[in-house]
């Protein structure tokens, strides 16, 4: 069962990353950043908060933001509250990129993750996944 989960996670990540790349030119990591920023107030988040929500270390985000800045997807700004902090802002180009990528990406998620399961199976899987997540949260406390 563990191997099946591990293989599914890897395979699903690979197929969704490939779909994003071929349809929109975005990597899965870039898309994740753009989605979070698109839902943030004023399309801006503090870098450390973005790291926290994505579960990334600051170095990973910093390198990715540098590459995304070159493509005008995001900008990096100084934090008004803390000179050591950095803010990451979604540009208009980034907003268009995430908006353009979302429909095909959502369709791929539906096709590869939801369609193979009946409604009852989806409900059962949701219960199990939430239980496993709660177990992780309990251990982190």
C-alpha positions as CSV (number, residue, x, y, z in Angstrom):
1,X,0.0,0.0,0.0
2,X,2.8,2.4,0.9
3,X,4.6,1.7,-2.5
4,X,1.3,2.3,-4.3
5,X,0.8,5.7,-2.6
6,X,4.4,6.7,-3.2
7,X,4.2,5.7,-6.9
8,X,0.8,7.5,-7.3
9,X,2.2,10.7,-5.7
10,X,5.2,10.6,-7.9
11,X,3.3,9.7,-11.0
12,X,0.6,12.3,-10.4
13,X,3.1,15.0,-9.7
14,X,5.0,14.1,-12.9
15,X,1.9,14.1,-15.2
16,X,0.6,17.3,-13.7
17,X,4.0,19.0,-14.0
18,X,4.2,17.9,-17.6
19,X,0.7,19.1,-18.3
20,X,1.5,22.5,-16.9
21,X,4.8,22.8,-18.8
22,X,3.3,21.8,-22.1
23,X,0.1,23.8,-21.8
24,X,1.4,27.0,-20.1
25,X,5.2,26.9,-19.9
26,X,5.0,27.0,-16.1
27,X,6.6,24.5,-13.7
28,X,4.5,23.0,-10.9
29,X,6.5,25.1,-8.4
30,X,5.9,28.3,-10.4
31,X,2.2,27.5,-10.6
32,X,2.0,26.9,-6.9
33,X,3.6,30.3,-6.1
34,X,1.3,32.1,-8.6
35,X,-1.8,30.5,-7.2
36,X,-1.0,31.5,-3.6
37,X,-0.2,35.1,-4.7
38,X,-3.4,35.3,-6.8
39,X,-5.4,34.5,-3.7
40,X,-3.5,36.9,-1.4
41,X,-4.8,40.3,-0.5
42,X,-3.3,42.8,-3.0
43,X,-1.6,39.8,-4.7
44,X,1.4,40.1,-2.4
45,X,2.7,37.9,0.4
46,X,5.7,38.1,2.7
47,X,8.3,35.6,1.5
48,X,8.4,33.7,4.8
49,X,4.6,33.4,4.8
50,X,4.8,32.0,1.2
51,X,7.4,29.5,2.4
52,X,5.2,28.4,5.2
53,X,2.1,27.9,3.1
54,X,4.0,26.0,0.5
55,X,6.2,24.0,3.0
56,X,9.4,25.2,1.4
57,X,12.7,26.5,2.8
58,X,13.6,30.1,2.1
59,X,16.5,29.2,-0.3
60,X,14.2,27.3,-2.6
61,X,11.7,30.1,-2.8
62,X,14.4,32.7,-3.3
63,X,16.0,30.9,-6.3
64,X,12.5,30.3,-7.8
65,X,11.5,34.0,-7.3
66,X,14.7,35.1,-9.0
67,X,13.8,33.0,-12.1
68,X,10.2,34.1,-12.0
69,X,11.3,37.8,-11.8
70,X,13.2,37.3,-15.1
71,X,10.0,36.2,-16.7
72,X,8.0,39.1,-15.2
73,X,5.7,36.8,-13.3
74,X,6.5,38.2,-9.9
75,X,8.4,41.1,-8.3
76,X,10.3,41.2,-5.1
77,X,9.8,44.2,-2.8
78,X,11.2,45.3,0.5
79,X,9.0,44.7,3.5
80,X,7.8,48.0,5.0
81,X,7.5,46.4,8.5
82,X,10.9,44.7,8.6
83,X,13.9,45.7,6.4
84,X,15.2,42.2,6.6
85,X,11.9,40.8,5.1
86,X,11.0,40.5,1.5
87,X,7.6,40.6,-0.1
88,X,6.7,38.7,-3.3
89,X,4.1,40.4,-5.6
90,X,2.2,38.9,-8.5
91,X,2.6,41.0,-11.7
92,X,-0.1,41.4,-14.3
93,X,1.9,39.0,-16.5
94,X,1.9,36.5,-13.6
95,X,-1.8,36.9,-13.1
96,X,-2.5,36.2,-16.8
97,X,-0.2,33.2,-16.7
98,X,-2.0,31.6,-13.7
99,X,-5.5,32.5,-15.1
100,X,-4.5,30.9,-18.5
101,X,-3.0,27.8,-16.9
102,X,-5.8,27.1,-14.4
103,X,-8.5,25.6,-16.7
104,X,-6.3,23.0,-18.3
105,X,-4.6,22.2,-15.0
106,X,-8.0,21.7,-13.2
107,X,-9.1,19.5,-16.0
108,X,-6.0,17.3,-15.7
109,X,-6.5,17.0,-11.9
110,X,-10.1,16.0,-12.6
111,X,-9.1,13.5,-15.2
112,X,-6.2,11.8,-13.3
113,X,-7.4,12.1,-9.7
114,X,-11.2,12.3,-9.5
115,X,-12.6,10.6,-12.6
116,X,-11.2,7.1,-11.8
117,X,-13.1,7.2,-8.5
118,X,-16.8,6.9,-7.8
119,X,-18.4,9.6,-5.7
120,X,-18.4,7.2,-2.7
121,X,-14.8,6.4,-3.2
122,X,-13.9,10.1,-3.3
123,X,-15.8,10.6,-0.1
124,X,-14.0,7.7,1.6
125,X,-10.6,8.9,0.3
126,X,-11.3,12.4,1.6
127,X,-12.1,11.0,5.1
128,X,-8.9,8.9,5.1
129,X,-6.7,11.8,3.9
130,X,-8.0,14.2,6.5
131,X,-7.4,11.6,9.2
132,X,-3.8,11.2,8.1
133,X,-3.4,14.9,8.0
134,X,-4.8,15.3,11.5
135,X,-2.3,12.7,12.7
136,X,0.5,14.7,11.3
137,X,-0.8,17.9,12.8
138,X,-1.1,16.1,16.2
139,X,2.6,15.0,16.0
140,X,3.7,18.5,15.1
141,X,2.1,20.0,18.2
